[in-house]
Amino acid sequence: MRPLIARRGPVLPPRDPAPSIWSYRFQRLWLTPIFRSFLRVGLPAFAVIMAVGWYMSDPANWRAVTDQVSEVRREIENRPEFRVNLMNIDGASPQLAEELRGVLALDLPVSSFDLDLDAMRTTLEEVPAVDRAELRIQSGGYLAVTIEERQPVIIWQTRVEPVLLDAEGNYVASVAERELIAPLPMIAGEGADLAVEEALALIEAAAPLGERLHGLVRMGERRWDVVLRDGRRILLPAEDAQTALDRVLALDDAQDVLGRDVVRIDMRNPARPSLQLSPHALTELRRMRGIEIGDGNG
C-alpha cells in the first residue's frame, strides 16, 4: 500500500507591506489641511447648496419660502417691544411742534422697523424754522425728537410780507405765522437778508436813538439808511458805516441835530457830511438871510 502524500498548493510570494501607489497618493492627499477641510466642510456645503438650489428652482417652492419669511418677519416686527406708541418733541415752540407733527404725519402706534430715522430727520430739517433735528427710539415705545429751533432776531419787510430772520439771515417764518414775545427791529430793501449781521450791529450802535429808531433800509444792496419814525433818514456809507453813525450820534448829543428841522443827514462821504433841511426850515433860513422866495431865482 502506497503511503499518502499531502499535496500542497502553489507557493505564494510573501505580501509586500508597502501601500499601493493610489493608496499612497490618497494618504498623502489626506495629510493636506485643504483637502481635509474640503471633505469635512466644502463638500457638505456644496451638497446643501445644490439641494437648496434645486428646491428653490421651483417657483412654487420659492413663493412658499418667501411667504414664510415674510410672515416670520411681520410677527417679529409687530411684537410689543418693537412698537412705537408715543412721540415727544423737545426744543420747539408749541406752534412749531404742532407744525412738525403735521410734517411727519405718523400714524401711531407703528413698528420701529417701519421708521426711517435718517429720512425723518432730513424732512424735519427742511422746515425753515428748524436748524437741527435729532431722533432716537427709546425703551418703552417712545420716539424722542430734539429740535434746535432758529430764533428770530429781526423782521425783514419784503415786497410780499414781513418775515422773520435769524442772526444768520435764514428765513424762520412769516410774521403772521409766529407770535412774537417781544418787538423785533426791522430791516427792508433788496438783499437786506444777506447783511443781517451788519444790520444788528448798527441797530445796537443806534440804541441811543431809543424809540425814535424805526429800522434800516438796504440801499443798492451795498449800504444802509437809518430810518427814524418821523421819516427822517441818516444815509450811511458802504464802508465803515458804524463809525459814521457814531459821528452822527455824537453830533446829536452835542448839538441836538436830530431835534432840529432836518430831513436827512448824508454821511455817504464821511469827509463831507451834509444836512438836508425841511422845506419850512429852508424857507426860514432864506428869510433870515434876506433871500427872495417864490421868484425861482433864489
Order of alpha helices (4+ residues) and beta strands (2+ residues): alpha-alpha-alpha-alpha-beta-beta-alpha-beta-alpha-beta-beta-beta-beta-beta-beta-alpha-beta-beta-beta-alpha-beta-beta-alpha
